[in-house]
């Protein structure tokens, strides 16, 4: 059974010095990011991401997948820096807004943010589904701004897939072809009258987003586009 940390210990963590999750600079204030790294997420982009894989939905990102944003995402996903979630979720929310604006038509109903499903092994190793948590953080930021938004984990894996890291573009496509499906009981917000935006932390070739869009459309769910915090390539 996991031990619940006392409240006083959590408060001490918040007040303690820590490294910036992006550049590593010591933050005496205990903030997760220094000023420049925080501003990069809050004010960078959003740009339209360039996809290499056909079928990738229109995608917006706030930054290139390079340092310091690359370091932030690795720290959040692999090193337990959950204190970065709010800032990363805010960046993702900005990318979602750009994608909705770029779609040319506002959704008739509430907006559903559908996160890319994480592999079970990754969830076990990390202790949580970091992508789903990031989607909820983005939805919360958008709701605070007055938008009717929910995070809806509508997708799951239909079969096992390999880790995408290190695969070529064609290997990524083959790895993901037919790998996703819509859950049997899709929650109410994912319907034809709702706006659906796929969300993820990173877009590289676009293969994952293309497969997710295919699975949703095959189930009769239209997709407005996609949004990520960072992208390997963005349009200048």
N, C-alpha and C positions, 0 to 999 in steps of 0.2 A: 504494500500500500504506500502510495506517495505521501510524503510528509508535507503538510501545509506550513509554509514559512510564516513566522509570527509577523504581525503588522509592523512592529518596531524595526524588524530586520529589513523589511521592504522600504521603510522610510529612511533608514540609514543608507540603503543603496541609492536612493534618489538624491540624497544630500552629498554623497561621496564623490570624490574626484573620479573621473573616468576619461578614457580616450574618446575622441571624436570617432564616430562610426565610419567616417569617410576618409579623412586624412590622417587620423591617429593622433592629432594634437591633443594634449592634456586639457581637459575642461574642468577647471576648479568649481564651476557652477553645478557640475553634475549633469549638465544637459547632454543629450545623446549626440548632438552635432554642433560643430562650431558655426559661426556666422556664415562664412562663405559656403560651406557645404550645405547648410540649411537653405540658403538663398538659391542654390543651384536647383534644389527640388521644388522650392516654392515659386520660383520665377523663370526657370528654364523652359524653353519650348512653349507649348507642345508642337512637335513636328509630325508630319506624315511619315511613317516608316516605309522604307522600301522593302518589299517582299520579293524573295527569289522563287517562291513556290506558287504555281498557279492555284487559284481558289482561295488564297489568303484574303480574308476580309479587310476592308479599309481599316488601317491601324494607326493610332497616334501614340507617341511616347514623349516624355519630357526631357529625355537625355540620351546620349549615346551610351552604349554598354562599354564604358571605359572608366578608369578611376577618375574621381573618387566614388562615383555611383556604383560601379562594379563592386568595390570593397564594401559599400553599404549593404548591397543585396546579399553578398556572401556572408557578411556578419549576421544579418537578420536570419537567413535561412540555415546556415551551417554552424554558427557560433552562439546561438541563443540570444542574440541582441534584440529581444522583443521590444526594448525601449525605442527602437527605430521604426516600429510599426506605424505610429501616428504620422510621422513625417513622410514615410513611403506611401501610406494610404492617401495622404493629402495630394501627393504627386500623381498617384494613380487616378484620383478623382478629377484632377485637372485634365488628364489625358482622356478620361471618359467624356467629360464635357465637350472637348474638342471633337471627339468622334461623333457624338450626337449632333453637334452643330454642323459637322461636315456631311452628315447623312442627308441634309436638305429638307427633312421633314421631321417635326417633333413626334414622338410616340403618342398614340391615342390614349394609352393608359400609363400605369406606373412603369418605371424603368427597372429591369432585372439585370444585375451583374452576375454573369455565369463564370465562375472561376474554372481554369483548367484543372482537371483532377490530378492530384499527386499520386505517384506510385505508392503502393502500400509499404514497401520497404523504406522509402524516403520518409513517410509519416512515422513509422516505427523508430527510425534513427533520430529524427528531429523531435519526436515527442508531440508533434501537432502537425496539422496540415497548414503550412505557412501561407500557401497561396489562398486558401479559403479564408484564413484570418485576415489577409491583406485585402481581399475583396470586401469583407465586412467592414474593415476600417474605412475603405473608400466610400462605401455606401453610407456610413455614418457621417462622414464629412459632407457628402452631398445632401443628406437629410437636414443637417444643421443649416445648410444654405437654402432650405425650403423645397428641395426637389423630392418627389415621391420615389424613393429608390430602395430596393432590397437586394441583398446578395442571395442568390439561389443556386445551390450546388446541384445543378440539373444533370451533369455528365458523370459518367463512371467508365472504367476500363472494361471493354468487352473481352480482352485477352491481355496476357502479359506483354510488356514492352521493355526494351533495354533502355539504359540510361542514354540520353541523347548526346551527352558530352563526348566530343571527339569523333562523332560520325560525320560523314560527308553529307552534302545536300541530298543526294539520291538515297543514301543509307537512311537518312532521317525520314524521307518520304515512305520508304519501304517498311521501316520500323513502325510507323504510325498508321499505315493504310488500314482502314477498317478497325482500328484499335479502340475507338470510343463509341459509346452508345448513350442514349438518353435513358435516365432511370425509369423504371416501370411506372412509378407514381410521381409524376412531375408536379411540383407545387403550383398553386394557382397563378402566381405572377408570370410564369412562363407560358404564355398563350399568344395566339395570333395578334391580339390587339395590343400587346405590350411591346415595349422597346427592349430588345435583348442586346447587350454588349458583352462580348467575351473579354475576360480580363486575365492577365498573367503578369509576372514580374518582369520577364524579358521576352523580346521577340528577336530571334536570330534569322533563320531562313524563312520562318512563317509556316513551317510544316505542321507544327502542333495546332496553331490557330486554324489552318485550313481544314485539318481533320475534325476539329471541334465544330466548325461551321457546317461541315458536311453532315455530321451526326445530327445536329439540331435541325437542319433543313430537311433531312430525310424523315424526321419526326413531325414535320409540318410547322416548325418554329422558325420564323424569319429572323435574320440577324442583321442588326443595324451596322455593326462593325466590331472592332476590337480596340482595346487600350492596354498599354503596358507602361511600367515605370521607365524602362530603358529599351533601346533597340540597337541591334548590331549596326544597322545602317539607317540613317534618317535623311530625309530630303533637306537640302540646304535652303 
